[in-house]
């Protein structure tokens, strides 16, 4: 749950709980191995955007009332 992410942050940085949900949430502390060497980054694949898509976006501005 989202409360677990908040609890993890609170415990990691020594912050007090913001409420009862995060005070009792599992904080995933034991789910990580902080002694492990960092892994290499995963390569990202890229693809060119077709000109027709770029033109469409340029001529159709975002709806200011769209909540997304």
SETOR-142489 format. One record per residue (C-alpha): x, y negated, z; residue number from 1. Coordinates in Angstrom, 3 decimals. Layout:
! SETOR-142489
X;Y;Z;NUM
...
END
This chain:
! SETOR-142489
0.000;0.000;0.000;1
1.009;-3.620;-0.280;2
1.298;-3.708;3.513;3
4.184;-1.221;3.253;4
6.141;-3.585;1.018;5
5.565;-6.406;3.479;6
6.584;-4.150;6.396;7
9.779;-3.161;4.561;8
10.672;-6.833;4.030;9
9.868;-7.727;7.628;10
11.961;-4.895;9.057;11
14.851;-5.464;6.656;12
15.131;-9.152;7.518;13
14.080;-8.925;11.174;14
10.854;-10.873;10.684;15
7.769;-10.555;12.870;16
4.678;-8.834;11.492;17
2.145;-11.087;9.824;18
-0.818;-8.979;10.907;19
-2.076;-5.615;12.086;20
-1.902;-3.945;8.660;21
1.798;-4.510;8.087;22
2.568;-3.958;11.799;23
1.419;-0.334;11.487;24
2.341;0.332;7.834;25
5.028;2.797;6.769;26
8.008;0.698;5.689;27
9.838;3.200;3.427;28
13.119;2.514;5.280;29
14.052;6.195;5.197;30
13.306;6.451;1.474;31
16.500;4.726;0.348;32
20.165;5.716;0.485;33
22.039;2.466;0.938;34
25.395;4.238;0.957;35
24.955;5.393;-2.651;36
27.055;3.626;-5.270;37
24.912;1.518;-7.624;38
23.812;3.277;-10.787;39
24.656;1.946;-14.235;40
21.895;-0.195;-15.742;41
19.446;1.514;-18.072;42
19.810;0.369;-21.684;43
16.920;-1.673;-23.013;44
15.536;-1.066;-26.454;45
14.600;-4.139;-28.440;46
12.477;-4.499;-31.521;47
11.992;-7.510;-33.763;48
8.637;-9.278;-33.589;49
6.930;-9.314;-36.975;50
6.598;-12.778;-38.525;51
2.820;-12.306;-38.766;52
2.614;-11.829;-34.982;53
4.748;-14.893;-34.318;54
2.552;-16.940;-36.676;55
-0.627;-15.692;-34.996;56
0.614;-16.642;-31.517;57
1.688;-20.078;-32.787;58
-1.761;-20.786;-34.249;59
-3.793;-19.313;-31.369;60
-2.814;-21.042;-28.117;61
-3.625;-19.372;-24.820;62
-7.052;-19.954;-23.294;63
-6.517;-22.241;-20.275;64
-9.508;-20.575;-18.549;65
-8.111;-17.055;-18.934;66
-7.326;-15.757;-15.423;67
-4.728;-13.309;-16.706;68
END
